[in-house]
Amino acid sequence: MKERINRRNFLVTSGIATAGTMLSGQVAGSSIFAPKKKTKVALVGTGIRGITFWGKRVAQNYGDELEFVGLCDINPGRVEFGKKYIGVNCNTYTDFEKMINTEKPDLLIVTTVDSTHHEYIIKGLNMGLNVITEKPMTTDEDKCQQILDAEKKTGKKVIVGFNYRYGTQFTKIKELLVNERVGKITSVDFHWYLNTYHGASYFRRWHGLTDKGGTLLVHKSTHHFDLLNWWLDSDPEEVFAYGELEHYGKNNSFRGKNCRDCSLKDKCDFYYDITKDKTYMDLYVANEKHDGYIRDNCLWREEIDVYDKMSAQIKYANGVVVNYSLTTYSPYEGLRIGFNGMKGRFDSWEGIPWQQGVEDQSKLHAQEMSQGNKEKPEEFDEIMVMDNFGDYESVKIPRVRGGHGGGDSRLQDKIFKDPDMADPYRHAAGTRDGAMSILVGIAARKSIETGKPVKIADLTDIKPMAKRP
């Protein structure tokens, strides 16, 4: 009952059943909708993710439910451009606490650099706000515990924007697992490939520095670890990992200042021309003078210290063992996943050229991130199911390239438009989900550093459970 009351309070104090509705899927009928009162929203962090997915897209699609009352960023130029790009009429700030005290929002959206998520999440909670945060929730176990403690202390709620869960292909996988199509799952093979366009982009940005993004095992892989936790409906228990930086950073024989000013662009296969992207020029290049952040940095610079090759073995509390890898310089963008069960196995994939056709690799990430309002199914994704001593079956799902496989629309509809929509597979994600996803990456990072397995229970006060609560 206390849990139900806390969740109801989360919705009431947001003005409408807004951010907290990510949790309402776990508690039927817990939302209160006040159609005449719009939720007042403040956003901190006006980089590209903030102004697009959590900014312009939200303002355009959910204007009847909410209104932006404040935008904040440490860079005054970026926040002013963000206001124009999003298309809202609200005040802008470089002082976060001044924004909250002045505008008195109901809801805070955090899309800053990963390593500062905890700072704004905790301040928001302590100032009486419910919070939506971009993944990852934070970058190390100490900051994670601080968030958990602040949420418990304040009674406010945090949700993490796990859009991949809502994708059509990944939801179908969840359905097969819930229905035990191949019996009890014993092990999983999961491999993700970033191509030489998307993968390289991380090393041009702040993501190439561990103290900013916690390595790609936290920033990128938290998506994948959350999917595994959700699919298997269990908590990770122990992680052992390997990782190296062997392609980007100091491994190249030459390097420059940044791509646009580099004298070696003609000999670099990874040359990136930011001047062709007007939005990036206006958002980043025009505002370098304020904080020195360079969006087209050299991906061979020696300060890069994150891994570009990662492999982890994850043991779950329910006995399932996962073999996971992330590659950041693949010729193609995609994934392979296979679930071994007592009665059979099923496999799925995405982006494998000889299975789905050759595509323009330079445009794939832009397609995935596109925020078009309408989904356009393009052919089909497949899941191949094979029974022991039996034949195989092809399960086809309409393929949606834009908006993270259709997950973006479903996530935001659930949060902002229809909080009481049916959620039989528990897509909704709170702080425990956010914590468990990053703790796998944090444990993997620690394992690489120490050469030893790391137990999840040693990182925070959350104790792994064989079946998720």
N, C-alpha and C positions, 0 to 999 in steps of 0.2 A: 504493500500500500504506500509506504514511504517513497518507493521508487516511482510509482505512478504519480504521486503528488508532485515530486520534483520535476518530472517531465512535463506535467500539465503547467506548472509554474513557468517552466522554460518557454512554453508557447505563449502564455498570457502576457508575460513581460516583454515579449517581442512585438506586441501590438497585434499581430496576426499569427497564424500558425506558420511561421516562416522557417528560420534556420533550424529550430528544434524539431521540425517535422522529419528530419533525417532519423530522429529517434522514434517518432510516432509510429513508424512501421512496426516497431517492436511492442507497442502498446496500443491496441486498437481503440479508436474513439477518443484519443487524448488531446485533440486539437480544439481550439476555440477560435472562430473566425469572425472578425469584426470588419465587415466590408466597407464601412464608411471611414475607417481609420487606417491610413497607410502606415506601414512600418517605416520608421526613419532609419536609414542605413548610412553608415560611415565606412569608408574604405581607406586602409593604410597600405601603401606600396603601389605606386603607379607605373610599374614596369609593364612590359607587353602583356603578361598574363593578367595583371590587375585591370588594365584598361580594356582588354578585349573580353575574356570569358566572364570575369566577375564584374566588369564595368559596362561596356556598351551593350553586350548581349543581355544582361540583366535589365538594364534601363529600358531597352527596346521591347523586350518580351514580357516584362512583369510590371509595367508602369501603373497598372490598376491596383497592384498590391503593395507597392513600396515606392519610396522616393529617396534619392541620395541627398543627404544634408551636409556632407563634408567629405573632402578628399585630402589625403595627407601623404607627403613624401619628403625625405631629407633633401631632395633636389627640387628647388623652386621652379626650375624650368620644366622638368618632367611633369610635375603636378599640374601646371598650367596647361601644358599640351594635353595631358590626360583629360582635363575638364572639357576641352574642346572636342577631343576625339570621342569621348563617351556621349557628349551631347546633353549635358545636364547643367542646370543653373543653381550651383551651390558654391559655398565658400571653399577656398583651398588653404591648406596649412602646411607648415614645416614643423610645427610644434604639436605633437600628438595629443598631449594632455589638454592643451588649449582648445583643440578641436572638440574633444569629448565634453569638456566643461561648458563650452559655448553652445554647441549644437544639440547636446543631450540626445544622442541617437538611441534607438532601441536595440540595434544590431550592429556588430562590427565584423567586417571582412578583412582578413589579414593575408596580404600577398607580397610581403617584403622578402628580402634575402632570407633563405632558410634558417640561417644561424640566429636571426633576430625574431623568428616567429614567436618564440616563448616570451620574449619581452613584451610584445604587444598583446598576445593572448592573455597573459597574467595581468597586465595593466587594465585590459578591457574587463576581465572578470572582476577585479577589485573595484572597478568603477561602476559596477552594476550591470554590465552588458553580457548578453549571450554572444558567442563568437563562432563564425565560420572561418576555418583556416585552410589555405591551400596545402596540399601535401608537399613534403612530409611535415608532420606536426612540429617536429624540431629535429636537432641533429646529434644529440648525445643523451645518455641516460640521466644525467643530473638535471638537465633542462626538462626532460620528460617528466621526471618526478615532481619538479616544481609546478608544472602544469596540472598534473593530477592532484597535487595538494591544494592548489588554488581553486580548482573546480569544486573539490570537496568542501573547502572552507567557505566559499561564497554561495554555493547552492546554484550558481549559474551553470550553463552548459556550453561545451565546445563540440563542434562536429568537424569532421575532416572531409574535404571534397573528393572522395574516391569515385571518379566518374567511370573508370574502367569496369567496375562491378556491373554497371547498368548497360554495358554494350550487349548487343543481340547475341553475338557468338559466345561470349563468356557467360551470359545468363543461361543459354542452352546447355552449356557444360555443367553449370550448377544444377539444372533440372535433372540431367542424367545421373549426377552424383546423389542427389536427394532420393531419386527413385531406385538407387542401387542397381543401375542397369547392368553393370559387370560385377556385382557383388561387393563385398567389403574391399576397400582400396588399401593396398599394402605399400605401394611406392609410386613416385611420380618423377618423370623426366621433363624438365622445363628449361628451354633455352631461348634466349632473346637476342636478336641481332639488330644493332644500330648500324646503318650504312655510313659511308664515308662523307655524307653530307650532314645528316642529322647527328651522328656520333661525334664528328669533328666539332660541331657547333658548341658542344658543352665545354670544350677545351679552349675556346676563344673567350668564353664568358667567366663570370665569377665561379661557376660550377667547377672549374679546374682547380680550385683551392679548397683543401679540406676544411679550413676554418670558416669557410662560407657555406658550403653545401654538405659537409660531412662525408664526402666521396659519393660517387654515383651509386654505391651500395645503399645509400640512404636516400639521396635525391631521386634517382630514377628507379631503382629496384624496389623502393617502398611500394610502388604500384603493383609490382609482381608478387611481392611477399603478402600484400593485403589480399590479392586474388587467391593465393594459396591458402591463407588462413580462412578465408570465406568459403572457398570451395570445399576444403577438408573439414570445416566446422570444428576445428580443434586449434589449440595453441601450440606454437613452436616451443620446444623444450631445450634443445642444444644445437649449436652451430659450429661447424668446422669449415674453414675457408682458405683459399689461396687467392692472391692477387698480385699483379705487377703493373708497372708503368713501363711499357716497352716499345710503344709506337709514337706517342705524342711527346710534348715537352722537350726535354733536353736530348731526346734520342735522335733528333734530326741534325744534319751537319751544318745547316744554316738557319737563321732566324732574322726577323725584321722588327720594326717598331709596331706596326699594325698593317692590316692588309691594304688599306687605301693609300698608305704612304710608303709601301714597301718597294724597294728597287729590285727585289728578286721575284716579283709576282709572275714573271714569264716562265720561271723554272719551277714554280711551286704548284703541284697538282691540286693543292687544297686552297688555292687563292679564292677569296670570297669578296665580291664587290658589293659592299653595303650601299654604295651610292645609287644603285638601281632600285632600292626600296625606300620610297619617300617617307613612309611611316617611321621606319627605323632612323632615317636621317633626322627627321623632326623630333623624334622622341629621345634619341640617344646622342647622336653626333652634335646636334645643335646645343646640347646641354652638358657636354663634357666639361665645360669651363666651371661648372658649379661644384662638381665632386670628383672629377678626374676619371670617371668610369668610362672605359672604352669597350664598345660592343663588338668591334671587329679586331680584337687583340690577336696577336700572333699565337697560333696554337703550338708553336715550337719554343715558346718562352720558358726559361729555366725554372721559374717559380712554380710551375704546375707540379702538384704533388699528389694528385688522385690517381687511382688505378685505371688503366684502360682495358685490362683483361681480368675478369673475376669469375671465380667458381666456388660454389658453396654446397655443403651437404647439411641438410636441416632435418633434425629428428623431431617429430611431433609427439605430443603427450598421448595421442591415441595409437602410437606405434608406427605411423606412416613415415617413410623416409623419402626425402626429396633431393634430387640432384639438379642443381640450378647453375646456369652460367649466363654471363652478360658479355657480349663482344661489342666494341665500339668502333670498329673499322672494317665492317663487313661490306662486301660489294652489293649486298641487298639488305633491305629493311624487312624484318619479319620475326616470326616465332615458330617454335615447335613445342608441342606439349603432348605427353602421353601418360595415361593413368592405368596402372596395373592393378587388376582386381582379382579376387578369388575365382571369379567365373569368366573372366575375359579381360580385354583391354580396349580402350578407345584412344584415338589420336586425333589431334587437330593441328592446324597450322594457319599461318597468314603470311602472305608476301613471298612465298617460295617461288621463284621465277618459272621453274620447269613444271610446277603444278598449277600455277595461276596465271601464267603469261608474263612476259617481260614488260615492265613499266618504267617510266622515267623516274629514276631513283632520286633525282634532285627535287622533285615535286611531291614526293610521298608524304613527307612530314607536314608540308603546308596543307595538303588535303586532309590529313588526320586532324590538324588543329583548326581547320576552317569552321567558322561559326554560322554557317548558313541556317536559316530558320527551317528549311524543309530538307528532310532526308530523301535521298535518291538511291534506292537499292541498285547496286551494280553487280549483276551475276549472283554467285552464292559462295558462302564459306561452307566448309565441310567438316564433319566429325565422322570418322570411320570407326565403327563399333564392331568388334569381332569376339564371338563367344568361343570359349574353350571347346574343342571338338566340333565346332560349328562353322558356319559361313560368316561373311562380314556384311555389314549394313552401312549404307551411306546416309547420314543425316545432314540435310542441307538447310542452311539458314540464309535468308536474303542478306547480301553483303552491303554494309553501309560504311563508306570510306570516311566521310566527314564527321567531325565532332566525336572523335574517339569511338568509332564503331557504333554511333548512336547513343552513347552513354551520356554525353553532355546534356542533351535535351531532357532525357529521363531524370537525370540527377536534379537539374534545376526545376523541372516541373514538380518533382516531389517536394523540394524545399519551398518553393515560392508560390506555386499555383494550386496543387492538389495534395496537401499533406496527408489526407486520409485515403489516398489511393492504396489499393491492395498491395501488400508487400510479402507475399508468401515465402520468398527466398531470402528475406532479411537483408536487402541491399543497404538499408540505413546503417550509417557508421558513426560511432561516437569516439570518445577519447581512448577507450580500451582498444578499439580497433586501430586507431591511429598509433597508439603506443606499441602494440604487438607487431605492427608492420615495420616501424622504424627499429625496434629492438632486434629484429633479425639482421638488418643491415649493420647496426651498431655492433652486434655480437660478431658478425663476419669480419668487420674491420678490426676488432680487437683480436680475433683469432689469427688474422694475417700478421698482425704486429707481434703477437706472442708465440705463434706456432702451436697453439693449444686450442682445444675445444672450449667454447664459452657457454655457460648455462644462462638461459634467459632469466631464471629466478634470481640470479645474483645481481641483476642490473637495476631493477626497481622493486617496489613492494607488491607488484602484480605477480601472482603465482600461476604458472601455466595450468590449464585444465584440459582434460582429455576431450571434453565437449564444451564448446564455447557457451558462456552464460547468455 
